Amino acid sequence: MELARSDFKDKYLGSYLGTFWAFFQPMLLILIYWFVFQVGLRNEPIDNYPFILWLLAGLIPWFFFSDSISSATYAVVQNTFLVKKIVFKVNNLPIIKIVSSGIINFLFIGIMLLIFLCYGELNSIYNFFVVYYLFCLVSLVVGLSWFTSSLLPFFKDIGQIVNSILQIGFWVTPIFWSFSILPAKYEFIFKLNPMFYIVQGFRDSLIYHKGFWEHPWLLLYFWSVTLALLIGGAFLYKKLVPHFPDVL
């Protein structure tokens, strides 16, 4: 936790407003999206829910995912002093970056819940399942980050590949568009994206009031992929750790 707090502060070291930017930039992005789609394009309510609520339920978990993966991918190359000179449990480096990203993203999850409360929508026991989907999100990010951060010291292109995939993933994940508009024959392709399960899960918990057990095949698929990433990522990371000092 101490290293995560230090990493969070270091991101904004030297700027006059410091950590203010950590809060300002995502809030500005949310306001822009809200203005464009709600005010400018006058998007209709989706399933009789205000568009801003439907949007936040998909956008906030994506912010957490994108920020954590982008940061954790560089965990090893940005901490060479810990890898080379100090006896340190190196496999914690990506987790430190994820916790650092979580400091701001958990705050935004709190703001999202407050907005839902102001709209009078936090009125169901199903709302508590957000905690389960947060656990799913963190598990997915940890598994992916062990892969990307361990490969980056050997293949510098990994960073650009991750950024490109995140850009594509942002638009193929139903964040701004409703999954119901897709022809049925294409639905399974988009469901292969693990973030579909999490985004849909946030909306199920906060908007549609459904339990995670109501999608058993999606649950089984998501945890099969996530556990494979966690086990495979941990194995790969452990195998490559002895070689980090040689390539950094």
Secondary structure by P-SEA (a helix, b strand, c coil): caaaaaaaaaacccccccaaaaaaaaaaaaaaaaaaccccccccccccccaaaaaaacaaaaaaaaaaaaaaaacccccccccccccccccaaaaaaaaaaaaaaaaaaaaaaaaaaaacccccccccaaaaaaaaaaaaaaaaaaaaaaacccccaaaaaaaaaaaaaaaacccccccccccccccccccccaaaaaaaaaaaaccccccccccaaaaaaaaaaaaaaaaaaaaaaaaacccccccc
